[in-house]
Amino acid sequence: MIADYREIPALMRSQREEGKKDRYIELTNALLEAAEKLASDDEKREYVSIADQTLDQMDFQIYELYRSIQDKRDEVAKQLEASQPQDVPQIPESLRTAREQAAAQIKVLKKGGRFAVLQLPDEGKYRAKESYELFVNGCAWGKSETVVTSLYDLTPDTKICVEAVAAGKYAKCEFVTDHEYVTINVKDIGAKGDGKQDDTTFIQTAIMICPKDSRVLIPAGDYLIRNIFIKDDINIELSEGARLIARTDREAFSRIPGRIVTTDEKGEYLPGTWEGNPLPMFAGILTGYNAKNVNIYGRGILDGGASRENWWKDPKVLNIAYRPRLFFIHGCKNVTLQGLTLKNSPSWTIHPFFSDDLGFYNVTIDNPCDSPNTDGLDPESCNNVEIAGVKFSLGDDCIAVKAGKVYMGKTYKTPSKNLHIHHCLMEDGHGAVTLGSEMAGGIIDMTVEDCEFSHTDRGLRIKTRRGRGKDAILDGITFRRIDMDNVMTPFTANAFYFCDPDGKTEYVQSREVMPVDDRTPDLRKFTFEDINAKECHVAAFWFDGLPEKKIEEIVLKNIKVTYSPNPTEGQPIMSSGVDKYTRRGFYARNVKKLTIENVSVEGQEGEKTILEGIDELSGQVD
């Protein structure tokens, strides 16, 4: 006898873990009978959730029982939808009138069958200025302290009304969750999630048999894995408490060649890449090739397991192949990564490569601050990318936008373009947002706004050099409404970055005029406005363009920079002949047009402004 139907999911899970089915009829009948006693909408909502949890734990080979629960669950969900009240009693009485007025709109950034990403109408950056109470279809859902927030455990094919209330403010949105055909639980396939068994094959099987518009569910547990590959038209959910933990023995990982000549010997296929060149690599721990329409979401963790004893030992040395990325996609389209925590990556954490229409939302990237080359998110030759509500803390650049080295840029001429980065938090990285240095294909039309940069070496970090080529065009780059705290040097543009084996040669590092040819990069227009940088250490601004191909235009408006009372010494940019400093002011060299409007630098040591080779100057630094 079952006293409380809420116990049924746990009892069903025990049946599965023990390999039994002797109580299936009893449990099913108890759940069906409970539906007849539901009175309030709250009870119906709870019933739908309990039914979903039961189905997730149930072996649907006993199809009649599985189907009867599914049908009853859908029946209750329809009753609930039909009975939604026009006035929601949970909304505070003082705000009833606000609902009748023109309410601010919550923006839906992304939705799936069981999740949604929302942008609240708040003036904050990563953190919201107000604490918002959220209500979903009239029920209290929880609080949000961030501007970009996520909802989980939604019901597919359901109309959702979200209302947000904060200190006299009211906002709402409505949407319908996506259709979902079936759910495949990886534990039903054979995964144990015990941290001991290698669960790679079982998770991969679940993905491969998953039909279109369906969900692969990875419930709570520790899953030891190698490489996992995604495919078209599926959703993969890592539940709260689920951890994918990567093995670290190199022999267990697939090796991807950098270049394969086509059968007719007239072309090439480049499946492997390393720092801008087609080179052999280990497959990403979570990998996609030519996949489309994929949502990977949830509150779980993807742990690369990297340490100084394995992947981070001799990190620049080719050992069988180059180190894997934690999440790598190649030639993919319409892929979303949402909510997960990614940590201890062997190299770059998230690396989309020649892929389009991508979204990264409410992800947390957490690598040790001294881990080598563990960039947070590196879109390379990608188009239409949104990065919102992401928190970065790591050992290299937080976001590094790339477009290949010379061969890739010259051969494929594929820039990274149409990137929107907003409401993110960048901590403890070398650069908060970096362009390059692998950018031979160009970076076009990128906006970074409403973000917080904290304790990074640089805020904006442009890295290029002679030799990147004429297709290495940077244009339409905008930074606005950004707060920086303890950023060593907030604004940098470096056309003499000393990367690669020839990086310190006379050709790359000479400040004398060199011929403009097919090897010369092109830095065009950059706009910075409404930015406050406090407690900086090394220099406020450091722009160093090529004498033969000057930066075309820099626009600076409404910017304030102040310094730490106890600054740490450092180089403002990584190029030969640049010394270490503290509290340097505004330095700009080789810029065609420089516009300065309401820009102040307070507390610098030495000259406030050093300008060389500026063709057209408007305004001055206060």
C-alpha positions as CSV (number, residue, x, y, z in Angstrom):
1,M,0.0,0.0,0.0
2,I,1.4,3.4,-1.0
3,A,0.6,6.1,1.5
4,D,1.7,9.1,-0.6
5,Y,1.9,9.1,-4.4
6,R,4.8,11.5,-4.2
7,E,6.9,8.5,-3.2
8,I,6.3,6.8,-6.6
9,P,9.3,8.2,-8.6
10,A,11.7,7.0,-5.9
11,L,10.0,3.6,-5.7
12,M,10.1,3.3,-9.5
13,R,13.8,4.2,-9.5
14,S,14.5,1.4,-7.0
15,Q,12.7,-1.0,-9.3
16,R,14.9,-0.1,-12.1
17,E,18.2,-0.1,-10.1
18,E,17.3,-3.5,-8.7
19,G,16.3,-4.9,-12.1
20,K,12.8,-5.7,-10.9
21,K,9.3,-4.9,-12.3
22,D,7.2,-6.7,-9.6
23,R,5.6,-3.5,-8.4
24,Y,4.9,-1.8,-11.7
25,I,1.2,-2.5,-11.7
26,E,0.8,-1.4,-8.1
27,L,2.8,1.8,-8.7
28,T,0.9,2.6,-11.9
29,N,-2.5,2.1,-10.4
30,A,-1.6,4.2,-7.4
31,L,-0.5,7.1,-9.6
32,L,-3.7,6.8,-11.8
33,E,-5.9,6.8,-8.7
34,A,-4.2,9.8,-7.3
35,A,-5.3,11.9,-10.3
36,E,-8.9,11.4,-9.3
37,K,-8.4,13.2,-6.0
38,L,-6.7,16.4,-7.3
39,A,-8.6,19.5,-6.4
40,S,-6.5,22.6,-6.8
41,D,-4.3,23.8,-9.6
42,D,-1.3,23.6,-7.3
43,E,-2.1,19.9,-6.8
44,K,-2.4,19.4,-10.5
45,R,0.9,21.0,-11.2
46,E,2.6,18.9,-8.6
47,Y,0.9,15.8,-10.1
48,V,2.2,16.6,-13.6
49,S,5.8,16.9,-12.2
50,I,5.5,13.6,-10.3
51,A,4.2,11.9,-13.4
52,D,7.1,13.3,-15.4
53,Q,9.6,12.0,-12.8
54,T,8.0,8.6,-12.8
55,L,8.1,8.3,-16.6
56,D,11.8,9.3,-16.5
57,Q,12.5,6.4,-14.1
58,M,10.2,3.8,-15.8
59,D,11.1,1.1,-18.2
60,F,8.7,1.8,-21.1
61,Q,9.0,-1.7,-22.4
62,I,5.9,-2.4,-20.3
63,Y,4.2,-0.1,-22.8
64,E,0.6,-0.3,-21.6
65,L,1.5,0.9,-18.1
66,Y,3.9,3.6,-19.4
67,R,1.3,4.8,-21.9
68,S,-1.5,4.9,-19.2
69,I,0.6,7.2,-17.0
70,Q,1.6,9.4,-20.0
71,D,-2.1,9.7,-21.0
72,K,-3.2,10.6,-17.5
73,R,-0.4,13.1,-17.1
74,D,-1.4,14.8,-20.4
75,E,-5.1,14.8,-19.3
76,V,-4.2,16.6,-16.1
77,A,-1.9,19.1,-17.9
78,K,-4.8,20.0,-20.3
79,Q,-7.1,20.5,-17.3
80,L,-4.5,22.8,-15.8
81,E,-4.1,24.8,-18.9
82,A,-7.8,25.3,-19.4
83,S,-8.2,26.5,-15.8
84,Q,-5.5,29.2,-15.7
85,P,-6.9,32.2,-13.8
86,Q,-7.0,35.7,-15.3
87,D,-5.8,37.2,-12.0
88,V,-3.0,35.5,-10.2
89,P,-3.4,35.7,-6.4
90,Q,0.4,35.2,-5.8
91,I,1.2,38.6,-7.4
92,P,1.3,41.2,-4.5
93,E,-1.9,43.2,-4.2
94,S,0.0,46.5,-4.6
95,L,0.9,45.5,-8.1
96,R,-2.5,44.3,-9.3
97,T,-3.0,47.6,-11.2
98,A,0.4,47.3,-12.9
99,R,-0.9,44.3,-14.7
100,E,-3.6,46.4,-16.3
101,Q,-1.1,48.9,-17.5
102,A,1.5,48.7,-20.2
103,A,3.9,46.2,-18.6
104,A,7.6,45.9,-19.5
105,Q,8.3,42.9,-21.6
106,I,10.6,40.1,-20.6
107,K,12.6,39.1,-23.7
108,V,12.7,35.4,-24.5
109,L,16.2,34.7,-25.8
110,K,15.8,31.0,-26.3
111,K,13.3,28.3,-25.5
112,G,13.0,24.5,-25.8
113,G,10.6,21.9,-24.6
114,R,11.7,22.0,-21.0
115,F,13.7,25.2,-20.6
116,A,13.6,28.9,-21.4
117,V,16.2,31.7,-21.3
118,L,14.8,35.1,-20.4
119,Q,16.3,38.6,-20.3
120,L,14.7,40.7,-17.6
121,P,14.0,44.5,-18.3
122,D,16.7,45.5,-15.8
123,E,19.4,48.1,-16.1
124,G,22.0,45.9,-14.5
125,K,24.9,44.3,-16.2
126,Y,25.5,40.6,-15.3
127,R,23.9,41.1,-12.0
128,A,20.4,42.6,-11.9
129,K,19.9,45.9,-9.9
130,E,16.8,44.4,-8.3
131,S,16.0,41.0,-7.0
132,Y,13.1,39.6,-9.0
133,E,10.4,37.2,-7.9
134,L,9.3,35.0,-10.8
135,F,5.9,33.5,-11.3
136,V,5.2,30.8,-14.0
137,N,1.6,30.3,-14.9
138,G,0.6,32.0,-11.7
139,C,2.8,29.9,-9.4
140,A,5.8,31.3,-7.5
141,W,8.9,30.0,-9.2
142,G,11.8,31.5,-7.4
143,K,14.1,34.5,-7.5
144,S,16.5,35.8,-10.1
145,E,19.5,38.0,-9.2
146,T,20.8,38.1,-12.7
147,V,19.5,40.0,-15.8
148,V,19.6,36.8,-18.0
149,T,17.9,34.0,-16.2
150,S,16.8,30.4,-17.0
151,L,13.7,28.4,-16.3
152,Y,13.9,24.6,-16.1
153,D,11.5,21.6,-15.7
154,L,8.9,23.2,-18.0
155,T,6.3,21.0,-19.7
156,P,6.6,20.5,-23.5
157,D,3.8,21.8,-25.8
158,T,2.5,24.1,-23.1
159,K,1.6,27.8,-23.0
160,I,3.8,29.6,-20.4
161,C,3.2,33.0,-18.8
162,V,6.1,34.4,-16.9
163,E,5.7,37.4,-14.6
164,A,8.6,39.2,-12.8
165,V,8.1,41.4,-9.8
166,A,10.7,43.6,-8.1
167,A,10.4,46.7,-5.9
168,G,7.3,48.1,-7.6
169,K,8.3,46.9,-11.1
170,Y,6.3,44.4,-13.2
171,A,7.1,42.6,-16.4
172,K,5.8,39.6,-18.3
173,C,6.1,37.4,-21.3
174,E,4.2,34.5,-22.9
175,F,5.4,31.7,-25.1
176,V,4.7,28.1,-25.9
177,T,7.3,25.5,-25.2
178,D,8.5,23.3,-28.0
179,H,7.1,19.9,-28.9
180,E,8.9,16.8,-27.5
181,Y,8.3,13.3,-28.9
182,V,9.9,11.0,-26.4
183,T,12.5,10.9,-23.6
184,I,15.3,8.4,-23.5
185,N,16.9,8.0,-20.1
186,V,20.6,6.9,-20.4
187,K,20.2,4.7,-17.4
188,D,17.6,2.6,-19.3
189,I,20.3,2.0,-21.9
190,G,22.8,0.8,-19.4
191,A,24.6,3.8,-18.0
192,K,25.2,3.6,-14.3
193,G,26.4,7.0,-13.3
194,D,28.5,5.5,-10.5
195,G,31.7,7.2,-11.4
196,K,33.4,3.8,-12.0
197,Q,31.8,2.3,-15.1
198,D,32.8,3.9,-18.4
199,D,29.3,5.1,-19.6
200,T,30.4,6.5,-23.0
201,T,28.8,3.7,-25.1
202,F,25.5,3.9,-23.3
203,I,25.2,7.6,-23.5
204,Q,26.2,7.5,-27.2
205,T,23.7,4.8,-27.9
206,A,20.9,6.9,-26.3
207,I,21.9,9.8,-28.6
208,M,22.0,7.7,-31.7
209,I,18.6,6.0,-31.2
210,C,17.0,9.3,-30.1
211,P,14.4,10.3,-32.7
212,K,13.9,13.9,-34.0
213,D,12.5,16.4,-31.5
214,S,13.2,14.2,-28.5
215,R,15.2,14.3,-25.3
216,V,18.2,12.3,-24.1
217,L,18.0,12.6,-20.3
218,I,21.1,12.2,-18.1
219,P,19.8,12.1,-14.6
220,A,21.8,12.8,-11.4
221,G,24.9,10.7,-11.1
222,D,28.7,10.7,-12.0
223,Y,29.2,9.4,-15.5
224,L,32.7,8.5,-16.6
225,I,33.1,9.3,-20.3
226,R,35.5,9.6,-23.2
227,N,34.3,11.4,-26.4
228,I,30.5,11.9,-26.8
229,F,29.2,12.9,-30.3
230,I,25.9,14.8,-30.9
231,K,23.6,14.5,-33.9
232,D,20.8,16.5,-35.5
233,D,17.4,17.5,-34.1
234,I,17.8,16.3,-30.5
235,N,17.8,17.8,-26.9
236,I,20.3,16.6,-24.3
237,E,19.5,17.4,-20.7
238,L,22.0,17.1,-17.9
239,S,19.8,17.2,-14.8
240,E,20.8,18.9,-11.6
241,G,23.3,16.6,-9.9
242,A,24.5,15.0,-13.2
243,R,28.2,15.1,-13.9
244,L,29.9,14.0,-17.0
245,I,33.5,13.3,-15.9
246,A,36.1,12.9,-18.6
247,R,38.8,10.3,-18.5
248,T,42.3,11.6,-18.8
249,D,44.2,8.7,-20.4
250,R,45.1,9.8,-23.9
251,E,44.8,6.4,-25.5
252,A,41.1,6.3,-24.7
253,F,40.3,9.4,-26.9
254,S,39.6,9.5,-30.6
255,R,42.3,11.2,-32.7
256,I,41.1,13.6,-35.4
257,P,43.5,14.3,-38.3
258,G,44.1,17.9,-39.3
259,R,43.9,17.4,-43.1
260,I,42.5,14.7,-45.3
261,V,43.0,14.9,-49.1
262,T,39.8,14.3,-51.1
263,T,39.5,11.1,-53.2
264,D,40.0,13.1,-56.5
265,E,43.1,14.7,-54.9
266,K,41.8,18.1,-55.8
267,G,40.4,19.2,-52.5
268,E,40.8,18.7,-48.8
269,Y,38.8,18.1,-45.6
270,L,40.0,19.7,-42.4
271,P,38.4,18.0,-39.4
272,G,41.1,18.8,-36.9
273,T,42.3,22.2,-35.8
274,W,44.8,23.6,-33.2
275,E,45.2,27.3,-32.6
276,G,44.2,28.4,-36.1
277,N,45.9,25.7,-38.2
278,P,44.7,22.3,-39.5
279,L,46.5,20.0,-37.1
280,P,45.8,16.6,-35.5
281,M,43.8,16.9,-32.3
282,F,42.0,14.7,-29.8
283,A,38.2,14.8,-30.3
284,G,36.4,17.2,-28.0
285,I,34.9,15.6,-24.9
286,L,31.5,16.7,-26.1
287,T,31.7,17.0,-29.9
288,G,29.6,17.8,-33.0
289,Y,30.3,17.5,-36.7
290,N,27.8,18.9,-39.2
291,A,25.0,18.7,-36.6
292,K,22.0,21.0,-36.7
293,N,19.1,21.9,-34.4
294,V,20.6,20.7,-31.1
295,N,19.9,21.9,-27.5
296,I,22.2,20.9,-24.7
297,Y,21.0,22.2,-21.5
298,G,20.4,21.7,-17.8
299,R,22.0,22.3,-14.4
300,G,24.5,19.6,-14.6
301,I,28.3,19.7,-14.9
302,L,30.8,18.8,-17.7
303,D,34.2,18.2,-16.0
304,G,37.2,17.7,-18.2
305,G,39.3,16.3,-15.3
306,A,42.4,18.2,-16.4
307,S,45.2,18.9,-14.0
308,R,49.0,19.4,-13.9
309,E,49.4,15.6,-13.8
310,N,47.7,15.0,-17.2
311,W,46.5,17.5,-19.8
312,W,48.1,20.6,-18.3
313,K,51.6,18.9,-18.2
314,D,53.8,20.2,-21.0
315,P,50.7,21.9,-22.6
316,K,52.4,23.1,-25.8
317,V,54.0,19.7,-26.6
318,L,52.3,17.5,-29.2
319,N,51.6,14.2,-27.4
320,I,49.9,11.8,-29.9
321,A,47.6,14.8,-30.8
322,Y,46.8,18.2,-29.5
323,R,44.7,18.5,-26.3
324,P,41.0,18.2,-26.6
325,R,38.5,21.0,-26.1
326,L,35.7,20.4,-23.5
327,F,33.0,21.3,-26.1
328,F,33.9,21.4,-29.8
329,I,31.6,21.7,-32.8
330,H,32.6,21.9,-36.5
331,G,30.3,22.8,-39.4
332,C,27.2,22.9,-37.1
333,K,24.1,25.1,-37.3
334,N,21.5,26.2,-34.7
335,V,23.2,24.7,-31.6
336,T,22.4,25.9,-28.1
337,L,24.5,25.3,-24.9
338,Q,22.5,26.5,-21.9
339,G,22.9,26.4,-18.1
340,L,25.7,23.9,-17.7
341,T,28.8,24.3,-15.6
342,L,32.0,23.5,-17.5
343,K,35.2,23.1,-15.6
344,N,38.8,21.8,-15.7
345,S,39.0,21.9,-19.5
346,P,42.1,20.3,-21.1
347,S,42.5,23.3,-23.4
348,W,40.0,25.8,-24.8
349,T,36.7,25.2,-23.0
350,I,34.1,25.9,-25.7
351,H,35.3,26.0,-29.3
352,P,32.7,26.5,-32.1
353,F,34.5,26.2,-35.5
354,F,33.0,27.2,-38.9
355,S,29.5,27.0,-37.3
356,D,26.5,29.3,-37.5
357,D,23.5,30.4,-35.5
358,L,24.8,29.6,-32.1
359,G,23.6,30.5,-28.6
360,F,25.4,30.2,-25.3
361,Y,23.3,31.1,-22.3
362,N,23.7,31.1,-18.5
363,V,26.7,28.8,-18.8
364,T,29.4,28.9,-16.0
365,I,33.0,28.3,-17.1
366,D,35.3,27.5,-14.1
367,N,39.0,26.7,-14.7
368,P,41.8,27.5,-12.3
369,C,43.3,30.9,-12.9
370,D,46.8,29.3,-13.6
371,S,45.5,26.6,-16.0
372,P,47.2,26.9,-19.4
373,N,45.3,28.0,-22.5
374,T,41.9,27.3,-21.0
375,D,40.1,30.0,-22.9
376,G,36.4,30.2,-22.0
377,L,34.7,30.6,-25.4
378,D,36.4,30.8,-28.7
379,P,34.1,31.2,-31.7
380,E,36.3,30.7,-34.8
381,S,35.0,31.7,-38.3
382,C,31.4,31.6,-36.9
383,N,28.4,33.6,-38.0
384,N,25.4,34.8,-35.8
385,V,26.6,34.0,-32.3
386,E,24.8,35.1,-29.1
387,I,26.6,34.9,-25.7
388,A,24.4,36.0,-22.8
389,G,24.5,35.6,-19.1
390,V,27.7,33.5,-19.1
391,K,30.1,33.6,-16.1
392,F,33.8,33.2,-16.9
393,S,36.6,32.4,-14.4
394,L,39.7,30.8,-16.0
395,G,43.3,30.8,-16.9
396,D,43.4,32.6,-20.3
397,D,41.1,34.8,-22.4
398,C,37.5,34.7,-21.3
399,I,36.1,35.2,-24.8
400,A,38.6,35.0,-27.7
401,V,37.0,35.6,-31.1
402,K,39.1,34.0,-33.9
403,A,39.2,33.4,-37.6
404,G,42.3,31.2,-38.2
405,K,45.9,31.7,-39.0
406,V,47.3,32.6,-42.4
407,Y,46.5,29.4,-44.3
408,M,42.9,29.2,-43.1
409,G,42.2,32.9,-43.6
410,K,43.7,33.0,-47.0
411,T,42.2,29.8,-48.3
412,Y,38.7,29.9,-46.8
413,K,38.2,33.7,-46.2
414,T,35.6,33.0,-43.5
415,P,35.3,35.7,-40.9
416,S,33.7,35.6,-37.5
417,K,30.8,38.0,-37.8
418,N,27.5,39.1,-36.2
419,L,28.5,38.4,-32.7
420,H,26.4,39.7,-29.7
421,I,27.9,39.4,-26.2
422,H,25.8,40.8,-23.4
423,H,25.1,40.6,-19.6
424,C,28.2,38.4,-19.0
425,L,30.7,38.3,-16.1
426,M,34.4,37.9,-16.9
427,E,36.7,37.2,-14.0
428,D,40.4,36.2,-13.6
429,G,41.3,35.9,-17.3
430,H,44.0,37.4,-19.4
431,G,41.5,39.3,-21.6
432,A,37.8,39.8,-20.9
433,V,37.0,39.9,-24.6
434,T,39.9,39.3,-27.1
435,L,40.0,39.5,-30.8
436,G,42.7,37.3,-32.3
437,S,45.4,36.7,-32.5
438,E,44.3,34.0,-34.9
439,M,42.1,36.2,-37.0
440,A,43.4,36.0,-40.6
441,G,39.8,35.5,-41.9
442,G,38.6,38.7,-40.2
443,I,36.2,39.7,-37.4
444,I,33.2,41.8,-38.5
445,D,30.3,43.4,-36.6
446,M,30.7,42.5,-33.0
447,T,28.9,44.2,-30.1
448,V,29.8,43.7,-26.4
449,E,27.4,45.4,-24.0
450,D,26.1,45.4,-20.5
451,C,28.9,43.3,-19.1
452,E,31.1,43.2,-16.0
453,F,34.9,42.7,-16.2
454,S,36.7,41.9,-12.9
455,H,40.3,41.1,-12.2
456,T,41.3,40.4,-15.8
457,D,44.6,41.5,-17.3
458,R,42.9,43.4,-20.1
459,G,39.3,44.5,-20.9
460,L,39.3,44.8,-24.7
461,R,42.3,42.9,-26.1
462,I,43.0,43.2,-29.8
463,K,45.8,41.0,-30.9
464,T,47.2,40.9,-34.5
465,R,50.5,41.2,-36.3
466,R,52.1,41.6,-39.7
467,G,51.7,38.3,-41.6
468,R,48.0,37.7,-40.7
469,G,47.1,38.9,-44.2
470,K,44.8,41.3,-46.1
471,D,41.7,39.4,-45.1
472,A,42.5,39.9,-41.4
473,I,40.0,42.8,-41.2
474,L,38.6,44.0,-37.9
475,D,35.6,46.3,-38.4
476,G,32.4,47.3,-36.7
477,I,33.6,46.5,-33.1
478,T,31.5,48.1,-30.4
479,F,31.9,48.1,-26.6
480,R,29.3,49.9,-24.5
481,R,27.8,50.1,-21.0
482,I,30.5,48.1,-19.3
483,D,31.8,48.1,-15.7
484,M,35.4,47.2,-15.1
485,D,36.9,46.5,-11.7
486,N,40.6,45.8,-11.1
487,V,41.4,45.3,-14.8
488,M,45.1,45.8,-15.3
489,T,44.8,47.6,-18.7
490,P,41.2,48.3,-19.8
491,F,41.7,49.1,-23.5
492,T,44.3,47.7,-25.8
493,A,44.9,47.2,-29.5
494,N,48.2,45.6,-30.4
495,A,49.3,45.2,-34.0
496,F,52.7,43.8,-32.9
497,Y,51.6,40.8,-30.9
498,F,54.6,38.5,-30.6
499,C,53.0,35.1,-31.3
500,D,54.2,32.2,-33.4
501,P,57.8,31.2,-34.0
502,D,58.6,34.4,-36.0
503,G,56.8,36.7,-33.6
504,K,59.8,38.5,-32.4
505,T,61.5,38.9,-35.8
506,E,62.3,42.3,-37.3
507,Y,59.5,42.0,-39.8
508,V,56.8,41.5,-37.1
509,Q,58.2,43.9,-34.4
510,S,59.7,46.8,-36.3
511,R,58.1,50.2,-35.7
512,E,59.4,51.4,-39.0
513,V,57.1,51.6,-42.1
514,M,57.0,48.3,-44.0
515,P,55.4,47.6,-47.4
516,V,51.7,47.1,-47.5
517,D,51.1,43.8,-49.2
518,D,49.0,40.6,-48.9
519,R,50.5,40.0,-45.4
520,T,49.2,43.3,-43.9
521,P,46.2,43.1,-41.5
522,D,43.6,45.9,-41.5
523,L,42.2,47.4,-38.3
524,R,39.2,49.6,-39.1
525,K,36.5,51.1,-36.8
526,F,36.2,50.6,-33.0
527,T,33.7,52.3,-30.7
528,F,33.8,52.5,-26.9
529,E,31.1,54.3,-24.9
530,D,29.6,54.5,-21.5
531,I,32.3,52.6,-19.7
532,N,33.6,52.9,-16.1
533,A,36.9,51.3,-15.3
534,K,38.0,51.6,-11.6
535,E,41.0,50.3,-9.8
536,C,43.1,49.7,-12.9
537,H,46.8,49.0,-12.5
538,V,49.1,49.3,-15.6
539,A,47.7,51.7,-18.2
540,A,44.3,53.2,-19.1
541,F,44.5,53.0,-22.9
542,W,47.2,51.5,-25.1
543,F,46.5,51.5,-28.9
544,D,49.5,50.6,-31.1
545,G,48.8,50.4,-34.8
546,L,51.0,49.7,-37.8
547,P,52.8,52.7,-39.2
548,E,52.1,51.5,-42.8
549,K,48.5,50.6,-42.1
550,K,47.1,52.7,-39.3
551,I,44.0,51.9,-37.3
552,E,41.3,53.7,-39.3
553,E,39.1,55.0,-36.5
554,I,38.7,54.8,-32.7
555,V,35.7,56.5,-31.1
556,L,35.7,57.0,-27.3
557,K,32.7,58.5,-25.5
558,N,31.7,58.8,-21.8
559,I,34.5,56.8,-20.3
560,K,36.1,57.1,-16.8
561,V,39.3,55.4,-15.7
562,T,40.7,55.5,-12.2
563,Y,43.7,53.6,-10.6
564,S,44.3,51.2,-7.8
565,P,46.1,52.9,-4.8
566,N,48.4,49.8,-4.8
567,P,48.9,49.0,-8.4
568,T,50.6,45.8,-9.8
569,E,53.2,46.4,-12.4
570,G,52.8,44.8,-15.9
571,Q,53.1,45.2,-19.6
572,P,50.0,46.9,-21.2
573,I,50.5,44.8,-24.4
574,M,52.6,41.8,-25.3
575,S,55.0,43.1,-27.9
576,S,58.8,43.8,-28.1
577,G,60.0,47.1,-26.7
578,V,57.0,47.7,-24.4
579,D,58.1,48.0,-20.8
580,K,56.3,47.3,-17.6
581,Y,54.4,50.2,-16.0
582,T,52.0,51.2,-13.4
583,R,49.4,54.0,-13.7
584,R,50.2,55.0,-17.2
585,G,47.7,57.2,-18.9
586,F,46.4,57.3,-22.5
587,Y,48.7,56.0,-25.2
588,A,47.8,55.9,-28.9
589,R,50.0,55.6,-31.9
590,N,49.3,55.2,-35.6
591,V,45.5,56.0,-35.7
592,K,44.0,57.8,-38.7
593,K,41.0,59.3,-36.8
594,L,40.7,59.5,-33.0
595,T,37.6,60.9,-31.4
596,I,37.6,61.6,-27.7
597,E,34.4,62.9,-26.0
598,N,33.9,63.1,-22.2
599,V,36.8,60.8,-21.4
600,S,38.6,61.1,-18.1
601,V,41.7,59.5,-16.6
602,E,42.3,60.2,-12.9
603,G,45.5,59.5,-10.9
604,Q,48.0,58.6,-13.7
605,E,51.8,58.9,-13.2
606,G,53.6,60.9,-15.7
607,E,52.0,62.4,-18.9
608,K,48.3,61.9,-19.1
609,T,48.3,61.6,-22.9
610,I,50.9,60.4,-25.3
611,L,49.9,60.6,-29.0
612,E,52.0,59.7,-32.0
613,G,51.1,59.4,-35.6
614,I,47.4,60.5,-35.2
615,D,46.2,62.0,-38.5
616,E,42.9,63.5,-37.2
617,L,42.2,64.2,-33.5
618,S,38.9,65.4,-32.0
619,G,38.7,66.2,-28.3
620,Q,41.1,65.4,-25.5
621,V,41.4,63.3,-22.3
622,D,40.3,65.2,-19.2
